[in-house]
Amino acid sequence: MTCPSIRPSDEVEPPEQVMTETLREAMVGLGFNEVINYSFVSPNTADLLMAGEESPLRSFVPILNPLTADQSVMRTSLVPGVLETVRTNVVQGMRDLRLFELGTVFVHTEAEELPHETPFLAAVMTGLLNQKEWYCEERGVDFYDIKGILESLFKTLGLRDVTYKRGDMPPYYSPEISSLIYLSDHVIGHVGQVLPKVMADSNLETLTAYLFELNIRALLERVPEAVTFEPLPKFPAVFRDISLIVQREIESIRIQEIVKREGGDLLESVHLYDLYEGGKIDRAEKAVTLRVSYRSREGTL
C-alpha cells in the first residue's frame, strides 16, 4: 500500500483569526458561555444605548431587503444582542450568567463607500458570584469581578502594560462604576456597570449587569509577537509601604504612575495595597496605601 503524497500548505491563519480563537478559548476557560447573535438589528438599538444624534452608534448600514423592521440595519455594537440574550435567559429563570460574544460591528462613514468593520469581544456578568454555602456567604458580582476576568485574559495573552482610567465612556455605562482600558497608552476597550436605565429599557430592571468590550484589532496591534522569559531573581526584594490621604476624585493609578516615574532603577513594582474611606477621614478624602517593591539584579539590598 502506498500513501498518497500530501503537500503541506504554506498558508497561515490570519492574525485576527488566531487572536479570536485565543480569546474564545480563554473566555471558555474562565467559565463563560459563548453566544452568537444576528448582525442584523433594529435602528432602535441606538435609543436603547442612549446614543447621541452624532454618535457612531447611529451610523447604521441599511439592509436593502430586510426580512423584518427589527433586522433592517447592521449592528454598530455587540451590546444590544448580548443584553437581549441576558433577557432571554432571565425569562427562563437563569440569572447567574457569564456570557460573551465575538463578532464584527459595522459603522457607516460618509467619506467611504464601504463601512468600517471592526471585530469586538463583549462579555457580561450578572447575578451571584457565590451561592450561599456552609463555608461562604451569598455574594453578587461586582465591578472588580469582571475586572479580574479581564486581568486573567490579559495574563493569558502575555500583556503587562494594561491600565484602567476614567474617561469619556459610551453612554450605556454607569459613569461612577466604569473605566477605559488602556494598553500602551492606547484605548482598547471599556469595562463597567451597565446603566440602570439601559437595563430597565431592556426589561431587566431587577438585575445588575457588568460588561466589558475589547476592540480586537486595537488589541492585536499591541500584543507582543512572542512572550519572552525573564530569569528568576537571585536576590530578595525590599518592600516599603506609602500611606497617603488624597482627594477622593484622584485615581490611585495616577499616584502609581508618579511612583513608577520617580522610583529609580531599583523599583520593581508598585500596587495599591489598602484603601480606607469614612471614619475620621473627611468625606471628600480617602486614605490609600501603596506597596513598593525594590530589587537589585547585582546584589542584596
Backbone as CSV, one residue per row, in Angstrom:
resi,resn,N_x,N_y,N_z,CA_x,CA_y,CA_z,C_x,C_y,C_z
1,MET,0.844,-1.191,0.000,0.000,0.000,0.000,0.882,1.245,0.000
2,THR,0.528,2.168,-0.865,1.280,3.410,-0.973,0.401,4.586,-0.566
3,CYS,0.866,5.359,0.382,0.099,6.540,0.803,0.293,7.666,-0.209
4,PRO,-0.751,8.382,-0.519,-0.619,9.497,-1.462,0.237,10.603,-0.863
5,SER,0.974,11.263,-1.710,1.801,12.372,-1.240,0.923,13.579,-0.954
6,ILE,1.173,14.199,0.167,0.388,15.362,0.594,1.347,16.519,0.792
7,ARG,1.104,17.569,0.063,1.959,18.744,0.189,1.378,19.675,1.244
8,PRO,2.110,19.946,2.297,1.569,20.851,3.331,1.379,22.258,2.783
9,SER,0.331,22.888,3.246,0.031,24.240,2.789,0.970,25.234,3.464
10,ASP,1.397,26.222,2.685,2.255,27.260,3.258,1.451,28.475,3.705
11,GLU,0.130,28.357,3.631,-0.712,29.459,4.071,-0.856,29.422,5.591
12,VAL,-0.861,30.583,6.189,-1.035,30.684,7.643,-2.356,31.377,7.936
13,GLU,-2.890,31.105,9.120,-4.148,31.732,9.504,-3.947,33.227,9.721
14,PRO,-4.935,34.036,9.333,-4.824,35.488,9.562,-4.672,35.780,11.051
15,PRO,-3.872,36.800,11.410,-3.664,37.108,12.831,-4.961,37.348,13.604
16,GLU,-5.949,38.012,12.963,-7.211,38.267,13.665,-7.925,36.964,14.008
17,GLN,-7.841,35.985,13.113,-8.478,34.701,13.383,-7.784,33.979,14.525
18,VAL,-6.453,34.052,14.543,-5.700,33.427,15.631,-6.046,34.089,16.963
19,MET,-6.112,35.425,16.973,-6.456,36.141,18.185,-7.869,35.797,18.654
20,THR,-8.801,35.724,17.708,-10.185,35.392,18.052,-10.281,34.021,18.707
21,GLU,-9.569,33.041,18.155,-9.603,31.705,18.732,-8.955,31.683,20.113
22,THR,-7.891,32.454,20.275,-7.225,32.530,21.587,-8.161,33.127,22.628
23,LEU,-8.853,34.211,22.246,-9.792,34.838,23.167,-10.947,33.900,23.490
24,ARG,-11.437,33.180,22.490,-12.550,32.255,22.715,-12.156,31.171,23.726
25,GLU,-11.002,30.558,23.520,-10.558,29.508,24.434,-10.341,30.057,25.845
26,ALA,-9.793,31.271,25.942,-9.548,31.864,27.254,-10.853,32.157,27.980
27,MET,-11.844,32.708,27.279,-13.116,33.036,27.914,-13.848,31.775,28.372
28,VAL,-13.821,30.736,27.564,-14.444,29.470,27.976,-13.734,28.917,29.207
29,GLY,-12.394,29.027,29.216,-11.638,28.564,30.374,-11.937,29.348,31.637
30,LEU,-12.393,30.593,31.484,-12.749,31.425,32.634,-14.196,31.230,33.068
31,GLY,-14.892,30.275,32.461,-16.244,29.934,32.891,-17.355,30.641,32.157
32,PHE,-17.073,31.243,31.000,-18.087,31.952,30.234,-18.630,31.061,29.121
33,ASN,-19.869,31.336,28.726,-20.509,30.645,27.619,-20.620,31.592,26.426
34,GLU,-20.297,31.083,25.241,-20.346,31.919,24.046,-21.763,31.992,23.494
35,VAL,-22.150,33.167,23.052,-23.435,33.364,22.384,-23.166,33.927,20.994
36,ILE,-24.071,33.652,20.072,-23.962,34.148,18.700,-25.282,34.815,18.340
37,ASN,-25.228,36.087,18.021,-26.427,36.845,17.654,-26.345,37.299,16.198
38,TYR,-27.509,37.644,15.639,-27.549,38.149,14.276,-26.817,39.487,14.169
39,SER,-26.190,39.717,13.017,-25.580,41.016,12.750,-26.611,42.034,12.313
40,PHE,-27.842,41.571,11.986,-28.922,42.469,11.582,-29.725,42.859,12.820
41,VAL,-29.912,44.158,13.038,-30.613,44.632,14.228,-31.605,45.722,13.848
42,SER,-32.312,46.206,14.853,-33.243,47.315,14.668,-32.529,48.646,14.899
43,PRO,-32.912,49.706,14.182,-32.340,51.035,14.465,-32.617,51.507,15.885
44,ASN,-33.630,50.909,16.536,-33.969,51.304,17.906,-32.884,50.917,18.914
45,THR,-31.933,50.093,18.497,-30.862,49.725,19.429,-30.031,50.935,19.826
46,ALA,-29.947,51.939,18.950,-29.211,53.157,19.300,-29.911,53.908,20.424
47,ASP,-31.253,53.900,20.421,-32.006,54.530,21.508,-31.799,53.760,22.807
48,LEU,-31.765,52.427,22.710,-31.528,51.606,23.894,-30.199,51.954,24.530
49,LEU,-29.179,52.216,23.693,-27.846,52.525,24.193,-27.668,54.001,24.504
50,MET,-28.750,54.783,24.405,-28.746,56.206,24.743,-27.728,56.990,23.908
51,ALA,-27.620,56.614,22.641,-26.648,57.248,21.754,-27.114,58.632,21.330
52,GLY,-26.188,59.596,21.272,-26.493,60.933,20.798,-26.702,60.951,19.297
53,GLU,-27.181,62.080,18.802,-27.507,62.182,17.383,-26.273,62.000,16.505
54,GLU,-25.105,62.417,16.969,-23.878,62.314,16.176,-23.037,61.101,16.556
55,SER,-23.573,60.238,17.377,-22.809,59.090,17.855,-22.577,58.070,16.741
56,PRO,-21.388,57.450,16.700,-21.147,56.354,15.746,-22.115,55.192,15.914
57,LEU,-22.742,55.087,17.099,-23.718,54.026,17.328,-24.957,54.187,16.446
58,ARG,-25.137,55.386,15.856,-26.261,55.627,14.944,-25.836,55.588,13.469
59,SER,-24.578,55.286,13.212,-24.094,55.251,11.834,-24.347,53.864,11.240
60,PHE,-25.612,53.569,11.023,-26.016,52.242,10.575,-25.793,52.050,9.074
61,VAL,-25.568,50.805,8.719,-25.561,50.390,7.324,-26.908,49.738,7.044
62,PRO,-27.768,50.329,6.196,-29.097,49.762,5.964,-29.043,48.504,5.102
63,ILE,-29.978,47.602,5.347,-30.136,46.394,4.548,-31.111,46.694,3.403
64,LEU,-30.758,46.335,2.185,-31.608,46.656,1.031,-32.928,45.899,1.080
65,ASN,-32.879,44.630,1.453,-34.091,43.815,1.505,-34.214,43.144,2.874
66,PRO,-34.533,43.920,3.913,-34.597,43.336,5.264,-35.766,42.365,5.400
67,LEU,-35.544,41.343,6.210,-36.609,40.376,6.468,-37.710,40.999,7.314
68,THR,-37.306,41.787,8.323,-38.266,42.475,9.190,-37.696,43.835,9.541
69,ALA,-38.531,44.691,10.124,-38.067,46.013,10.557,-37.059,45.903,11.689
70,ASP,-37.152,44.810,12.459,-36.217,44.611,13.561,-34.862,44.094,13.096
71,GLN,-34.719,43.839,11.778,-33.441,43.398,11.226,-33.125,44.191,9.963
72,SER,-33.290,45.507,10.054,-33.189,46.346,8.856,-31.841,47.041,8.709
73,VAL,-30.966,46.972,9.744,-29.651,47.617,9.675,-28.609,46.678,10.265
74,MET,-27.331,46.961,9.941,-26.227,46.203,10.521,-25.872,46.788,11.886
75,ARG,-25.477,45.941,12.803,-25.215,46.380,14.170,-23.970,47.254,14.247
76,THR,-24.020,48.227,15.124,-22.860,49.077,15.415,-22.262,48.766,16.783
77,SER,-22.840,47.810,17.484,-22.346,47.400,18.803,-22.841,45.985,19.085
78,LEU,-22.061,45.226,19.853,-22.486,43.889,20.280,-23.391,43.930,21.505
79,VAL,-23.435,45.079,22.178,-24.119,45.164,23.469,-25.615,44.861,23.385
80,PRO,-26.383,45.417,22.440,-27.815,45.100,22.402,-28.089,43.602,22.270
81,GLY,-27.321,42.911,21.444,-27.516,41.476,21.288,-27.190,40.714,22.561
82,VAL,-26.132,41.113,23.241,-25.757,40.450,24.488,-26.839,40.666,25.557
83,LEU,-27.349,41.905,25.656,-28.402,42.181,26.641,-29.688,41.438,26.305
84,GLU,-29.990,41.288,25.021,-31.183,40.527,24.637,-31.015,39.057,25.010
85,THR,-29.811,38.526,24.898,-29.550,37.148,25.312,-29.700,37.010,26.821
86,VAL,-29.238,38.035,27.558,-29.437,38.029,29.007,-30.927,37.996,29.334
87,ARG,-31.712,38.827,28.656,-33.158,38.881,28.912,-33.818,37.528,28.628
88,THR,-33.420,36.889,27.538,-33.980,35.583,27.193,-33.695,34.564,28.286
89,ASN,-32.488,34.590,28.828,-32.141,33.651,29.885,-32.881,33.958,31.177
90,VAL,-33.035,35.257,31.494,-33.745,35.636,32.710,-35.202,35.173,32.644
91,VAL,-35.816,35.287,31.474,-37.199,34.812,31.297,-37.298,33.315,31.598
92,GLN,-36.221,32.577,31.294,-36.202,31.137,31.547,-35.734,30.794,32.963
93,GLY,-35.551,31.817,33.796,-35.193,31.584,35.189,-33.711,31.544,35.476
94,MET,-32.878,31.894,34.492,-31.421,31.897,34.676,-30.954,33.329,34.901
95,ARG,-30.407,33.616,36.074,-29.971,34.970,36.408,-28.463,35.064,36.633
96,ASP,-27.832,33.960,36.988,-26.385,33.962,37.238,-25.681,33.619,35.933
97,LEU,-25.376,34.652,35.147,-24.924,34.452,33.773,-23.487,34.924,33.573
98,ARG,-22.767,34.194,32.745,-21.421,34.557,32.292,-21.403,34.321,30.782
99,LEU,-21.627,35.377,30.009,-21.794,35.250,28.564,-20.774,36.115,27.827
100,PHE,-20.376,35.679,26.643,-19.515,36.504,25.793,-19.879,36.282,24.331
101,GLU,-19.562,37.284,23.527,-19.774,37.185,22.088,-18.571,37.765,21.356
102,LEU,-18.142,37.074,20.317,-17.111,37.541,19.408,-17.771,37.835,18.072
103,GLY,-17.703,39.083,17.633,-18.381,39.434,16.404,-17.893,40.749,15.843
104,THR,-18.405,41.078,14.675,-17.999,42.284,13.952,-19.092,43.339,14.040
105,VAL,-18.690,44.584,14.214,-19.625,45.713,14.157,-19.338,46.499,12.884
106,PHE,-20.383,47.160,12.387,-20.306,47.842,11.099,-20.715,49.303,11.285
107,VAL,-19.811,50.218,10.941,-20.067,51.645,11.112,-19.951,52.334,9.756
108,HIS,-21.025,52.993,9.346,-21.052,53.700,8.062,-20.337,55.045,8.181
109,THR,-19.573,55.392,7.150,-18.916,56.700,7.090,-19.260,57.364,5.773
110,GLU,-19.441,58.679,5.811,-19.784,59.426,4.600,-18.627,59.461,3.610
111,ALA,-17.406,59.396,4.113,-16.236,59.541,3.240,-15.923,58.275,2.447
112,GLU,-16.453,57.120,2.880,-16.112,55.872,2.220,-17.377,55.124,1.829
113,GLU,-17.268,54.391,0.738,-18.423,53.634,0.245,-18.719,52.442,1.140
114,LEU,-17.675,51.765,1.569,-17.842,50.590,2.412,-17.749,50.973,3.883
115,PRO,-18.477,50.293,4.758,-18.431,50.616,6.189,-17.144,50.122,6.832
116,HIS,-16.843,50.678,8.004,-15.739,50.172,8.806,-16.218,48.914,9.532
117,GLU,-15.493,47.834,9.365,-15.822,46.573,10.027,-14.761,46.297,11.083
118,THR,-15.181,46.211,12.340,-14.237,46.055,13.447,-14.652,44.867,14.306
119,PRO,-13.757,43.903,14.523,-14.083,42.770,15.399,-14.003,43.174,16.866
120,PHE,-14.967,42.709,17.651,-15.025,43.026,19.071,-15.269,41.760,19.884
121,LEU,-14.856,41.829,21.131,-15.242,40.858,22.152,-16.053,41.600,23.199
122,ALA,-17.265,41.122,23.478,-18.099,41.691,24.535,-18.458,40.573,25.512
123,ALA,-18.401,40.871,26.805,-18.722,39.880,27.830,-19.537,40.530,28.934
124,VAL,-20.433,39.755,29.539,-21.317,40.277,30.578,-21.394,39.280,31.726
125,MET,-21.499,39.826,32.945,-21.707,39.029,34.154,-22.917,39.578,34.898
126,THR,-23.782,38.682,35.371,-24.958,39.085,36.149,-25.180,38.099,37.284
127,GLY,-26.043,38.501,38.204,-26.471,37.584,39.261,-25.446,37.416,40.363
128,LEU,-25.336,36.183,40.866,-24.497,35.883,42.023,-23.135,35.368,41.591
129,LEU,-22.112,35.768,42.346,-20.798,35.167,42.165,-20.708,33.887,42.984
130,ASN,-21.253,33.932,44.215,-21.250,32.765,45.105,-22.655,32.498,45.613
131,GLN,-23.096,31.269,45.513,-24.304,30.846,46.211,-23.977,30.678,47.700
132,LYS,-24.987,30.819,48.544,-24.762,30.648,49.983,-24.463,29.178,50.277
133,GLU,-23.339,28.942,50.906,-22.932,27.609,51.314,-22.518,27.647,52.777
134,TRP,-22.234,26.478,53.332,-21.848,26.454,54.747,-20.513,27.155,54.981
135,TYR,-19.690,27.253,53.923,-18.365,27.846,54.068,-18.271,29.262,53.511
136,CYS,-19.336,29.809,52.922,-19.277,31.169,52.382,-20.667,31.768,52.304
137,GLU,-20.726,33.088,52.303,-21.980,33.806,52.200,-22.311,34.093,50.733
138,GLU,-23.579,34.325,50.484,-24.024,34.674,49.144,-23.486,36.054,48.762
139,ARG,-22.989,36.195,47.540,-22.465,37.480,47.085,-22.719,37.659,45.599
140,GLY,-23.211,38.835,45.243,-23.430,39.150,43.849,-22.152,39.612,43.172
141,VAL,-22.130,39.546,41.856,-20.954,40.001,41.113,-20.839,41.512,41.231
142,ASP,-19.617,42.019,41.099,-19.405,43.455,41.137,-18.353,43.845,40.100
143,PHE,-18.003,45.115,40.083,-17.074,45.638,39.093,-15.727,44.918,39.139
144,TYR,-15.257,44.609,40.357,-13.926,44.019,40.485,-13.899,42.568,40.014
145,ASP,-15.048,41.906,39.989,-15.090,40.548,39.455,-14.849,40.544,37.949
146,ILE,-15.536,41.424,37.222,-15.339,41.436,35.772,-13.981,42.040,35.420
147,LYS,-13.479,42.957,36.236,-12.119,43.472,36.024,-11.104,42.348,36.235
148,GLY,-11.366,41.474,37.184,-10.489,40.328,37.405,-10.485,39.370,36.217
149,ILE,-11.649,39.218,35.571,-11.712,38.401,34.360,-10.826,39.002,33.278
150,LEU,-10.890,40.319,33.134,-10.046,40.998,32.154,-8.565,40.775,32.450
151,GLU,-8.195,40.892,33.702,-6.790,40.739,34.067,-6.312,39.315,33.798
152,SER,-7.167,38.329,34.033,-6.808,36.944,33.704,-6.673,36.768,32.197
153,LEU,-7.542,37.420,31.449,-7.488,37.353,29.987,-6.191,37.964,29.464
154,PHE,-5.823,39.122,30.001,-4.597,39.778,29.558,-3.358,38.973,29.959
155,LYS,-3.424,38.311,31.104,-2.304,37.468,31.527,-2.107,36.320,30.549
156,THR,-3.218,35.751,30.058,-3.139,34.687,29.065,-2.457,35.164,27.796
157,LEU,-2.699,36.423,27.427,-2.115,36.994,26.216,-0.695,37.506,26.428
158,GLY,-0.222,37.449,27.660,1.128,37.920,27.946,1.247,39.429,27.997
159,LEU,0.149,40.119,28.332,0.149,41.582,28.367,0.370,42.071,29.791
160,ARG,1.230,43.071,29.942,1.535,43.599,31.265,1.210,45.076,31.395
161,ASP,1.306,45.799,30.307,1.169,47.256,30.358,-0.287,47.676,30.176
162,VAL,-1.190,47.082,30.971,-2.620,47.398,30.908,-3.005,48.232,32.118
163,THR,-3.693,49.329,31.880,-4.142,50.196,32.969,-5.614,50.541,32.768
164,TYR,-6.238,51.037,33.840,-7.654,51.395,33.828,-7.783,52.827,34.330
165,LYS,-8.428,53.668,33.526,-8.557,55.075,33.876,-9.954,55.568,33.516
166,ARG,-10.399,56.557,34.261,-11.665,57.209,33.929,-11.493,58.031,32.651
167,GLY,-12.599,58.191,31.939,-12.537,58.967,30.704,-13.901,59.052,30.052
168,ASP,-13.913,59.351,28.790,-15.149,59.520,28.025,-15.706,58.150,27.673
169,MET,-16.681,57.697,28.455,-17.242,56.360,28.294,-18.461,56.389,27.369
170,PRO,-18.784,55.260,26.726,-20.049,55.156,25.990,-21.226,55.431,26.926
171,PRO,-22.330,55.946,26.394,-23.423,56.410,27.263,-24.156,55.322,28.028
172,TYR,-23.978,54.070,27.668,-24.706,52.998,28.347,-23.973,52.449,29.565
173,TYR,-22.824,53.031,29.914,-22.109,52.651,31.131,-22.434,53.624,32.258
174,SER,-22.463,53.113,33.493,-22.605,53.971,34.660,-21.351,54.824,34.805
175,PRO,-21.469,56.150,34.856,-20.267,56.991,34.916,-19.455,56.802,36.196
176,GLU,-20.085,56.348,37.269,-19.387,56.182,38.541,-18.701,54.826,38.659
177,ILE,-19.159,53.833,37.884,-18.629,52.472,38.022,-18.217,51.988,36.639
178,SER,-17.222,52.629,36.066,-16.761,52.251,34.730,-15.362,52.799,34.508
179,SER,-14.707,52.273,33.485,-13.332,52.677,33.222,-12.965,52.375,31.775
180,LEU,-12.072,53.214,31.233,-11.451,52.911,29.955,-10.321,51.911,30.183
181,ILE,-10.059,51.076,29.192,-8.981,50.097,29.272,-7.870,50.567,28.340
182,TYR,-6.691,50.780,28.908,-5.542,51.255,28.132,-4.503,50.150,28.012
183,LEU,-3.915,50.055,26.829,-2.763,49.201,26.599,-1.712,50.038,25.890
184,SER,-0.579,50.227,26.550,0.496,51.073,25.999,-0.031,52.459,25.636
185,ASP,-0.831,53.025,26.527,-1.372,54.383,26.380,-2.370,54.513,25.233
186,HIS,-2.932,53.421,24.753,-3.975,53.445,23.728,-5.230,52.776,24.276
187,VAL,-6.387,53.359,24.018,-7.650,52.788,24.481,-7.991,51.575,23.629
188,ILE,-8.217,50.439,24.283,-8.586,49.222,23.560,-9.970,48.708,23.973
189,GLY,-10.631,49.382,24.931,-11.947,48.905,25.324,-12.512,49.650,26.520
190,HIS,-13.626,49.105,27.031,-14.338,49.707,28.161,-14.793,48.594,29.104
191,VAL,-14.940,48.934,30.372,-15.454,47.986,31.355,-16.243,48.760,32.397
192,GLY,-17.346,48.159,32.868,-18.120,48.828,33.907,-19.512,48.261,34.055
193,GLN,-20.284,48.930,34.892,-21.680,48.537,35.125,-22.568,49.129,34.044
194,VAL,-23.489,48.330,33.554,-24.460,48.834,32.588,-25.413,49.777,33.308
195,LEU,-25.672,50.926,32.702,-26.521,51.937,33.319,-27.889,51.349,33.681
196,PRO,-28.395,51.587,34.896,-29.699,51.042,35.284,-30.826,51.381,34.314
197,LYS,-30.824,52.563,33.707,-31.863,52.922,32.748,-31.817,52.008,31.524
198,VAL,-30.624,51.677,31.069,-30.489,50.767,29.933,-31.019,49.386,30.311
199,MET,-30.731,48.951,31.528,-31.250,47.668,31.993,-32.772,47.692,32.075
200,ALA,-33.328,48.797,32.567,-34.781,48.913,32.658,-35.423,48.895,31.270
201,ASP,-34.818,49.596,30.320,-35.352,49.617,28.958,-35.234,48.254,28.279
202,SER,-34.360,47.402,28.800,-34.214,46.038,28.279,-35.071,45.046,29.058
203,ASN,-35.985,45.571,29.918,-36.838,44.732,30.771,-35.996,43.886,31.737
204,LEU,-34.930,44.490,32.232,-34.041,43.824,33.183,-33.828,44.703,34.416
205,GLU,-34.868,45.438,34.814,-34.705,46.411,35.896,-34.362,45.780,37.235
206,THR,-34.615,44.479,37.424,-34.311,43.817,38.697,-32.909,43.220,38.711
207,LEU,-32.153,43.435,37.641,-30.856,42.793,37.511,-29.757,43.848,37.345
208,THR,-28.587,43.571,37.896,-27.405,44.410,37.692,-26.432,43.659,36.806
209,ALA,-25.923,44.330,35.776,-25.027,43.681,34.824,-23.716,44.439,34.736
210,TYR,-22.623,43.689,34.609,-21.292,44.257,34.422,-20.745,43.762,33.087
211,LEU,-20.200,44.702,32.335,-19.898,44.459,30.932,-18.487,44.918,30.601
212,PHE,-17.847,44.232,29.659,-16.639,44.799,29.051,-16.656,44.556,27.551
213,GLU,-15.998,45.464,26.836,-15.845,45.362,25.389,-14.373,45.575,25.044
214,LEU,-13.869,44.753,24.132,-12.486,44.881,23.676,-12.462,44.977,22.158
215,ASN,-11.741,45.978,21.661,-11.515,46.122,20.227,-10.385,45.163,19.849
216,ILE,-10.727,44.073,19.164,-9.743,43.029,18.882,-8.636,43.545,17.977
217,ARG,-8.982,44.398,17.030,-7.955,44.909,16.116,-6.959,45.812,16.858
218,ALA,-7.485,46.691,17.723,-6.593,47.547,18.513,-5.748,46.718,19.466
219,LEU,-6.331,45.647,19.999,-5.589,44.748,20.885,-4.484,44.034,20.117
220,LEU,-4.817,43.555,18.926,-3.859,42.798,18.127,-2.644,43.636,17.749
221,GLU,-2.855,44.918,17.502,-1.755,45.796,17.099,-0.718,45.977,18.197
222,ARG,-1.095,45.654,19.437,-0.186,45.919,20.560,0.176,44.673,21.361
223,VAL,-0.221,43.512,20.868,0.163,42.270,21.528,1.559,41.878,21.058
224,PRO,2.462,41.532,21.962,3.813,41.134,21.539,3.783,39.882,20.682
225,GLU,4.676,39.822,19.702,4.716,38.664,18.811,5.154,37.406,19.539
226,ALA,5.963,37.570,20.563,6.430,36.408,21.324,6.518,36.781,22.798
227,VAL,6.241,35.818,23.646,6.366,36.007,25.092,7.772,35.602,25.502
228,THR,8.502,36.509,26.105,9.886,36.231,26.495,9.960,35.838,27.967
229,PHE,10.913,35.001,28.266,11.120,34.532,29.639,12.146,35.410,30.329
230,GLU,11.832,35.832,31.536,12.771,36.586,32.345,13.330,35.672,33.435
231,PRO,14.643,35.648,33.605,15.225,34.788,34.642,14.683,35.141,36.030
232,LEU,14.530,34.129,36.854,14.071,34.366,38.216,15.119,35.181,38.974
233,PRO,14.673,36.105,39.823,15.636,36.957,40.551,16.481,36.144,41.532
234,LYS,17.741,36.505,41.628,18.652,35.817,42.535,18.650,36.431,43.937
235,PHE,18.258,37.714,44.019,18.367,38.427,45.289,16.978,38.826,45.793
236,PRO,16.808,38.922,47.109,15.489,39.236,47.672,15.080,40.682,47.433
237,ALA,13.763,40.894,47.457,13.222,42.242,47.297,13.074,42.911,48.662
238,VAL,13.001,44.225,48.629,12.740,45.027,49.826,11.430,45.763,49.602
239,PHE,10.531,45.715,50.592,9.206,46.312,50.445,9.059,47.531,51.358
240,ARG,8.414,48.555,50.850,8.094,49.738,51.629,6.641,50.125,51.338
241,ASP,5.922,50.500,52.384,4.533,50.945,52.235,4.470,52.465,52.347
242,ILE,3.702,53.078,51.449,3.497,54.525,51.461,2.016,54.787,51.677
243,SER,1.678,55.482,52.757,0.283,55.812,53.052,0.046,57.296,52.827
244,LEU,-1.032,57.599,52.102,-1.354,58.978,51.749,-2.835,59.230,51.950
245,ILE,-3.163,60.476,52.284,-4.558,60.918,52.291,-4.715,61.896,51.138
246,VAL,-5.605,61.564,50.208,-5.785,62.365,48.991,-7.266,62.629,48.767
247,GLN,-7.569,63.524,47.849,-8.952,63.772,47.466,-9.540,62.526,46.800
248,ARG,-10.828,62.271,47.034,-11.447,61.044,46.547,-11.439,60.953,45.025
249,GLU,-11.501,62.103,44.345,-11.567,62.050,42.886,-10.227,61.718,42.244
250,ILE,-9.137,61.723,43.011,-7.833,61.381,42.461,-7.740,59.864,42.312
251,GLU,-7.468,59.412,41.085,-7.375,57.981,40.834,-6.050,57.425,41.362
252,SER,-6.111,56.241,41.943,-4.908,55.628,42.502,-3.867,55.367,41.424
253,ILE,-4.319,55.094,40.201,-3.374,54.816,39.125,-2.488,56.022,38.849
254,ARG,-3.027,57.233,39.068,-2.210,58.435,38.860,-1.048,58.485,39.848
255,ILE,-1.331,58.104,41.096,-0.277,58.099,42.110,0.762,57.029,41.785
256,GLN,0.294,55.863,41.348,1.214,54.787,40.996,2.127,55.195,39.842
257,GLU,1.579,55.932,38.883,2.392,56.381,37.748,3.507,57.311,38.206
258,ILE,3.206,58.169,39.190,4.235,59.074,39.719,5.329,58.278,40.419
259,VAL,4.931,57.285,41.220,5.913,56.469,41.935,6.808,55.725,40.941
260,LYS,6.205,55.172,39.878,6.995,54.450,38.878,7.968,55.384,38.163
261,ARG,7.519,56.599,37.903,8.358,57.557,37.184,9.533,58.030,38.041
262,GLU,9.281,58.191,39.347,10.306,58.754,40.225,11.063,57.697,41.030
263,GLY,10.666,56.431,40.886,11.215,55.390,41.766,12.634,54.979,41.492
264,GLY,13.152,55.254,40.315,14.531,54.888,40.020,14.663,53.475,39.470
265,ASP,15.905,53.085,39.186,16.185,51.802,38.543,15.890,50.606,39.436
266,LEU,15.926,50.782,40.743,15.722,49.650,41.646,14.244,49.326,41.875
267,LEU,13.358,50.225,41.452,11.933,49.974,41.674,11.473,48.830,40.777
268,GLU,10.889,47.807,41.374,10.430,46.628,40.632,8.928,46.669,40.351
269,SER,8.131,47.060,41.357,6.680,47.100,41.169,6.051,47.994,42.225
270,VAL,4.856,48.444,41.942,4.073,49.217,42.902,2.611,48.896,42.660
271,HIS,1.872,48.653,43.734,0.445,48.382,43.584,-0.316,48.889,44.797
272,LEU,-1.615,49.094,44.601,-2.484,49.560,45.675,-2.670,48.452,46.692
273,TYR,-2.268,48.710,47.920,-2.285,47.694,48.965,-3.516,47.818,49.866
274,ASP,-3.964,49.059,50.112,-5.107,49.247,51.001,-5.810,50.551,50.652
275,LEU,-7.115,50.572,50.901,-7.943,51.752,50.664,-8.892,51.908,51.842
276,TYR,-8.965,53.127,52.378,-9.841,53.369,53.527,-10.612,54.665,53.312
277,GLU,-11.918,54.580,53.556,-12.788,55.751,53.450,-13.729,55.766,54.645
278,GLY,-14.174,56.966,55.024,-15.092,57.082,56.142,-14.368,57.249,57.459
279,GLY,-15.101,56.966,58.572,-14.493,57.111,59.885,-14.114,58.554,60.159
280,LYS,-12.890,58.770,60.579,-12.417,60.112,60.910,-11.888,60.876,59.706
281,ILE,-11.899,60.231,58.541,-11.415,60.891,57.323,-12.553,61.683,56.695
282,ASP,-12.236,62.876,56.238,-13.234,63.724,55.583,-13.880,62.980,54.424
283,ARG,-15.181,63.235,54.191,-15.903,62.543,53.126,-15.323,62.836,51.750
284,ALA,-14.655,63.955,51.615,-14.074,64.321,50.320,-12.685,63.718,50.136
285,GLU,-12.214,62.922,51.113,-10.874,62.363,51.046,-10.901,60.846,51.195
286,LYS,-9.768,60.233,50.909,-9.586,58.795,51.095,-8.137,58.535,51.462
287,ALA,-7.904,57.445,52.173,-6.547,57.046,52.544,-6.146,55.850,51.681
288,VAL,-5.029,55.973,50.994,-4.526,54.884,50.154,-3.144,54.480,50.630
289,THR,-2.871,53.185,50.553,-1.550,52.662,50.884,-1.001,51.924,49.683
290,LEU,0.183,52.311,49.260,0.856,51.672,48.141,1.997,50.807,48.658
291,ARG,2.110,49.607,48.143,3.238,48.745,48.488,4.243,48.799,47.336
292,VAL,5.460,49.234,47.654,6.507,49.412,46.652,7.570,48.348,46.871
293,SER,7.966,47.707,45.772,8.991,46.671,45.827,10.255,47.173,45.140
294,TYR,11.407,47.043,45.842,12.711,47.392,45.282,13.553,46.118,45.203
295,ARG,14.315,45.999,44.121,15.176,44.827,43.977,16.374,45.177,43.081
296,SER,17.515,44.676,43.442,18.710,44.858,42.625,19.062,43.534,41.949
297,ARG,19.501,43.605,40.700,19.940,42.420,39.974,21.390,42.069,40.296
298,GLU,22.065,42.947,41.015,23.501,42.773,41.248,23.852,42.368,42.662
299,GLY,22.928,42.579,43.602,23.234,42.197,44.974,22.059,42.456,45.880
300,THR,22.140,42.014,47.125,21.064,42.203,48.068,21.002,43.656,48.542
301,LEU,19.825,44.141,48.788,19.648,45.487,49.313,19.643,45.489,50.843
